[in-house]
Amino acid sequence: MSRLFMRERVLSGVQPTGSLHLGNYLGAIRQWVEYQHEYDSLFCVVDLHAITMPHDAKSLSRETLDAAALYIAAGVEPDIAPIFVQSHVSAHAELAWLLNCMTPMNWLERMIQYKEKKQKQGENVAVGLFDYPVLMAADILLYQADLVPVGEDQRQHLELTRDIARRFHDLYCKRKRRVFREPKALIVKEGARVMSLADGKAKMSKSAPIDGSRINLVDSPDLIASKIKKCKTDQLKGLEWDNPNRPEATNLLNIYQSVTGLEREVILRDVSDLSWGAFKPRLTDAIIAHLDPIQRAYKELAADQLFLSQTLKQGAHRADEIATKTLDDAKGAMGITTRSGV
């Protein structure tokens, strides 16, 4: 069937290192559950991106399977939206190399995330971290994605992907059919950006050294209660949204709204006059109640390694069919022979 008569395609993924947290879920995975019914969707565990930063090699395999299990536990249905591991589809690395050979270095030197992470790592920063945006471009372009869910921190990378596609077409497709579809941003919903429990101005992160700065999806109810009880707040009375001087208030209210599904007006009517001491137990109960079915489903899935392995193999097979076609087209445009063409 022609793409003209098909649903738009969405591609997204999360790195598996560390434990997936509430920010990953509310900012990405929960929205994938909706996207799978609206779009032609593929969801990836991006393990090749995970190794651009120092990681625990002994844990990566387990974390990769855990991430896939959490995708499914949260509501992604593999029969509708294939779930696969990035490294299981070799076209990702191969297309990244082809794109490396025509992407100007100065395009990568201005990437904000690279500059920030380089400061943290010092002189031992790896080439892979510098080159991360090209691999991300390869991920997206391989699947002819129409839309890519992005937050503000990833928008620059998506623009780079579009620039790389245009440069490739200018260099190799002037009199040929274009190889890649230029993706557009699928903006995540308001309130989906979850900030750190230790700093309302910083994004909740798996790499943050303090575990108490995040709610991991597999945290026990007691641990969730402890983290919320200790999370950073302010000394002002009452609760309010969107006061730039009260980022923690906005963050905790956003989380409460996201896990309860209540409208802002309803929430403010109910909690605006509460103290932090009175609000935190409500927030705790709401988070625990929301995560409970996900945690129960995850435990069942994590115990069934055969099912997870088969699901990821099937997902990789379906992804590979799309990716190989794109890779062969890119090779052809660049004058590289393929096995099928020899």
Number of C-alpha atoms within 10 A of each C-alpha: 5 5 9 7 7 10 13 15 20 27 25 20 24 21 21 27 27 19 22 24 19 26 23 22 20 20 22 21 24 17 18 28 18 12 19 21 14 13 18 18 24 24 25 25 27 22 21 19 21 19 18 16 15 11 12 12 10 8 12 17 13 13 20 22 20 23 25 27 26 24 27 19 20 21 17 26 16 20 10 12 22 23 29 28 23 22 16 18 20 13 23 24 17 15 24 21 16 17 20 16 9 12 18 12 12 8 12 18 12 11 16 14 17 18 14 10 14 16 11 11 12 8 8 8 17 14 9 15 19 19 19 21 24 24 23 19 24 26 25 26 27 25 23 21 22 20 21 21 22 19 17 10 10 15 16 16 21 21 16 19 24 19 16 24 22 16 16 22 19 12 11 17 16 11 8 9 11 17 23 22 17 19 22 18 16 13 13 17 13 9 16 22 20 26 24 23 25 21 16 21 15 13 18 22 22 21 11 13 8 12 14 18 24 27 25 21 23 20 17 15 16 10 14 21 20 13 20 20 17 13 19 17 18 12 8 10 11 14 22 18 17 13 11 10 9 18 21 26 22 21 24 26 23 21 22 23 19 20 17 15 10 11 10 14 9 11 17 16 9 10 17 17 14 14 14 18 9 11 19 19 14 12 22 19 14 17 23 19 14 13 19 15 12 19 19 12 16 23 15 12 20 19 11 12 14 11 13 19 14 11 19 22 18 17 23 22 16 17 24 21 12 14 25 18 14 20 24 20 18 23 16 15 20 14 10 11 12 12 6 6 8 5
